[in-house]
Amino acid sequence: MKEATNDVYRALLEQFHGQLLLPDDPQYETARRIWNGMVARRPALIARCADVADIQASVRAASAANVPTAVRCGGHSLAGFSTCDGGMVIDLSNMRQVAVDRDARRCRFAGGSLLATVDAATQQHGLAFPAGVVSHTGASGLVLGGGFGWLTRLHGLSSDNVEGFTLVTADGSLIRANSKENDDLFWALRGGGGNFGVVTEFDVRLHPVTSALLLEAVCTGDDISDLVRRWRDFMPDSPDNLRWSLSLRLAPDAANVPIELRGRPAVTQAAVWVGDLKQGEDCLDHLVSLCNPVVIARKNISFLTLQTMADQEFPHGRRYYTKSGYCKTLDNDTIDIMVQSLFNIPSPMTQIELAYLGGAAARVDAADTAFGDRSSPFVINLLGNWSEEFEDAENVSWVRSLFQSLRHSMTPGVYINFMSGDEDDRVLEAYRERWERLVTVKSHYDPDNFFRLNQNIPPQTK
Ligand SMILES: Cc1cc2nc3c(=O)[nH]c(=O)nc-3n(C[C@H](O)[C@H](O)[C@H](O)COP(=O)(O)OP(=O)(O)OC[C@H]3O[C@@H](n4cnc5c(N)ncnc54)[C@H](O)[C@@H]3O)c2cc1C
């Protein structure tokens, strides 16, 4: 492998415009790391591309030498797919250009962009791209897997808002995928992850959003179960303008949480309203009446504040392990299992995230994009989050064991961007009815499975 990577390095040396980082480079130690501290791999070469030509050269050279290649945008793959041991990483972190067309409400952003980069540029024009809730997440991985966040119920998944992709395919060609060109690939890229090439540019629709009403509250004790049940009953008929998410966890060590409650089982909640302010205030009043909060805060915040308010909770380098699934509804037993699990939760940072999709995301037909079935609106995401390596076994085991006890109440399916690195066996489950079509597209554009460090869809064998 070392010899093969040396061949790639030599092939790139004369033509590369960006940086080629080898393990003895002073920047290598920082450059090799990704967001999840559980993933500590050592690629033999990091090709930090400056432009599309660099990406094409990297793909051609690595493909010719048969070197395993990871593609990295923000490096937030929970599963750790944006790095590898011994192979090459195509690192897009120097390609973060964003161009906004205010009148057309469109923007083009480069394949290394973070959500923060896109938000900063689009907000200058009072426009927003519907994406995730942590601004240091990479836009490419998020959009290619689907992408949901505060605006999903109002404006759909991130991938539902893509008009076109430009990408480098496995043979090094630069092609476009949109409703008129390579339309099967356009379908596959909206949910099919990094399987089909390196996306160099996304062309997306924007929406006029500059602020939001935010309600944050914490409930403890018996109110936890009551609140989750009321939330479950309320969300199916709630307006699209509202996104109300819950986190079951230990009450945080925060200034606004009474000392005697910190570290006790709790549910923290964030309700976000985008739209008419009077209707929003009335809606949030109603939500307050549904819970019995020990802590409550309400404010009108800027969209940029909304998009960054969770950033500190998920810092780079900590240890994370996740398991996730969808439910059509949440029965009381399922809620009780989750609430009970808080009594032996091993880390104060770990959360059971509960989200409700529905809205605009649910009005797109399952067959229209590779993302697939949107008919199970409840998303359960078990997000283990801790600091020390010696705590790995206990934390991973807690997540796995809770997942096993919830599995029977989940519908088949999983959001690929919430999968962990040991869930290869769930990729088929993620795509189900769309699998054959995805395999056909994959076989056409990447017949040798060059792009395989992802939730992989293997091509037909030749
Ligand atoms: C802190 C945190 C918060 C999150 N919040 C949300 C959220 O609110 N909503 C949500 O939907 N998801 C969320 N996620 C999940 C997120 O969507 C995935 O982790 C996603 O893969 C991150 O994208 P990235 O570009 O940072 O990942 P990377 O690790 O860089 O890449 C992930 C995958 O995408 C591929 N890839 C990356 N760039 C390209 C490209 N240009 N072309 C082709 N393939 C590429 C990689 O090869 C890899 O397989 C969150 C994750 C984290 C860690």
The ligand as an SDF file (V2000), in Angstrom:
LIG
                    3D

 53 58  0  0  0  0  0  0  0  0999 V2000
  -22.1670   17.7180   15.4290 C   0  0  0  0  0  0  0  0  0  0  0  0
  -23.0350   17.1350   14.3460 C   0  0  0  0  0  0  0  0  0  0  0  0
  -24.2780   17.6700   14.1060 C   0  0  0  0  0  0  0  0  0  0  0  0
  -25.0700   17.1410   13.1000 C   0  0  0  0  0  0  0  0  0  0  0  0
  -26.3020   17.6960   12.8770 N   0  0  0  0  0  0  0  0  0  0  0  0
  -27.0440   17.2430   11.8500 C   0  0  0  0  0  0  0  0  0  0  0  0
  -28.2730   17.8550   11.5350 C   0  0  0  0  0  0  0  0  0  0  0  0
  -28.7160   18.7830   12.1890 O   0  0  0  0  0  0  0  0  0  0  0  0
  -28.9700   17.3870   10.4930 N   0  0  0  0  0  0  0  0  0  0  0  0
  -28.5150   16.3600    9.7290 C   0  0  0  0  0  0  0  0  0  0  0  0
  -29.1970   15.9920    8.7710 O   0  0  0  0  0  0  0  0  0  0  0  0
  -27.3510   15.7440   10.0020 N   0  0  0  0  0  0  0  0  0  0  0  0
  -26.6160   16.1610   11.0480 C   0  0  0  0  0  0  0  0  0  0  0  0
  -25.4370   15.5530   11.3340 N   0  0  0  0  0  0  0  0  0  0  0  0
  -25.0060   14.4010   10.5500 C   0  0  0  0  0  0  0  0  0  0  0  0
  -24.2810   14.9120    9.3140 C   0  0  0  0  0  0  0  0  0  0  0  0
  -25.2450   15.1380    8.3010 O   0  0  0  0  0  0  0  0  0  0  0  0
  -23.2650   13.8760    8.8160 C   0  0  0  0  0  0  0  0  0  0  0  0
  -22.3410   13.6360    9.8220 O   0  0  0  0  0  0  0  0  0  0  0  0
  -22.5830   14.3490    7.5390 C   0  0  0  0  0  0  0  0  0  0  0  0
  -21.9410   13.2640    6.9460 O   0  0  0  0  0  0  0  0  0  0  0  0
  -21.5800   15.4290    7.8060 C   0  0  0  0  0  0  0  0  0  0  0  0
  -21.0570   15.9230    6.6190 O   0  0  0  0  0  0  0  0  0  0  0  0
  -19.5020   16.3140    6.5020 P   0  0  0  0  0  0  0  0  0  0  0  0
  -19.3310   16.9000    5.1500 O   0  0  0  0  0  0  0  0  0  0  0  0
  -19.0640   17.0810    7.6660 O   0  0  0  0  0  0  0  0  0  0  0  0
  -18.8780   14.8790    6.6070 O   0  0  0  0  0  0  0  0  0  0  0  0
  -17.5520   14.2080    6.0810 P   0  0  0  0  0  0  0  0  0  0  0  0
  -17.0920   13.4160    7.2300 O   0  0  0  0  0  0  0  0  0  0  0  0
  -16.6110   15.1670    5.4840 O   0  0  0  0  0  0  0  0  0  0  0  0
  -18.1220   13.2610    4.9500 O   0  0  0  0  0  0  0  0  0  0  0  0
  -19.2110   12.4070    5.2080 C   0  0  0  0  0  0  0  0  0  0  0  0
  -19.4690   11.5170    3.9980 C   0  0  0  0  0  0  0  0  0  0  0  0
  -19.7740   12.3190    2.8720 O   0  0  0  0  0  0  0  0  0  0  0  0
  -18.8350   12.1100    1.8330 C   0  0  0  0  0  0  0  0  0  0  0  0
  -18.4860   13.4180    1.2570 N   0  0  0  0  0  0  0  0  0  0  0  0
  -18.0810   14.5170    1.9190 C   0  0  0  0  0  0  0  0  0  0  0  0
  -17.9030   15.5200    1.0490 N   0  0  0  0  0  0  0  0  0  0  0  0
  -18.2010   15.0470   -0.1730 C   0  0  0  0  0  0  0  0  0  0  0  0
  -18.2330   15.6110   -1.4680 C   0  0  0  0  0  0  0  0  0  0  0  0
  -17.9190   16.8910   -1.6970 N   0  0  0  0  0  0  0  0  0  0  0  0
  -18.6040   14.8310   -2.5040 N   0  0  0  0  0  0  0  0  0  0  0  0
  -18.9400   13.5300   -2.2940 C   0  0  0  0  0  0  0  0  0  0  0  0
  -18.9320   12.9350   -1.0890 N   0  0  0  0  0  0  0  0  0  0  0  0
  -18.5680   13.7140   -0.0360 C   0  0  0  0  0  0  0  0  0  0  0  0
  -17.6400   11.4720    2.5050 C   0  0  0  0  0  0  0  0  0  0  0  0
  -16.9060   10.6890    1.6550 O   0  0  0  0  0  0  0  0  0  0  0  0
  -18.2760   10.6620    3.6150 C   0  0  0  0  0  0  0  0  0  0  0  0
  -18.7170    9.4250    3.1280 O   0  0  0  0  0  0  0  0  0  0  0  0
  -24.6200   16.0540   12.3260 C   0  0  0  0  0  0  0  0  0  0  0  0
  -23.3680   15.5050   12.5930 C   0  0  0  0  0  0  0  0  0  0  0  0
  -22.5900   16.0410   13.5810 C   0  0  0  0  0  0  0  0  0  0  0  0
  -21.2590   15.4300   13.8540 C   0  0  0  0  0  0  0  0  0  0  0  0
  1  2  1  0
  2  3  1  0
  2 52  2  0
  3  4  2  0
  4  5  1  0
  4 50  1  0
  5  6  2  0
  6  7  1  0
  6 13  1  0
  7  8  2  0
  7  9  1  0
  9 10  1  0
 10 11  2  0
 10 12  1  0
 12 13  2  0
 13 14  1  0
 14 15  1  0
 14 50  1  0
 15 16  1  0
 16 17  1  0
 16 18  1  0
 18 19  1  0
 18 20  1  0
 20 21  1  0
 20 22  1  0
 22 23  1  0
 23 24  1  0
 24 25  2  0
 24 26  1  0
 24 27  1  0
 27 28  1  0
 28 29  2  0
 28 30  1  0
 28 31  1  0
 31 32  1  0
 32 33  1  0
 33 34  1  0
 33 48  1  0
 34 35  1  0
 35 36  1  0
 35 46  1  0
 36 37  1  0
 36 45  1  0
 37 38  2  0
 38 39  1  0
 39 40  1  0
 39 45  2  0
 40 41  1  0
 40 42  2  0
 42 43  1  0
 43 44  2  0
 44 45  1  0
 46 47  1  0
 46 48  1  0
 48 49  1  0
 50 51  2  0
 51 52  1  0
 52 53  1  0
M  END
$$$$
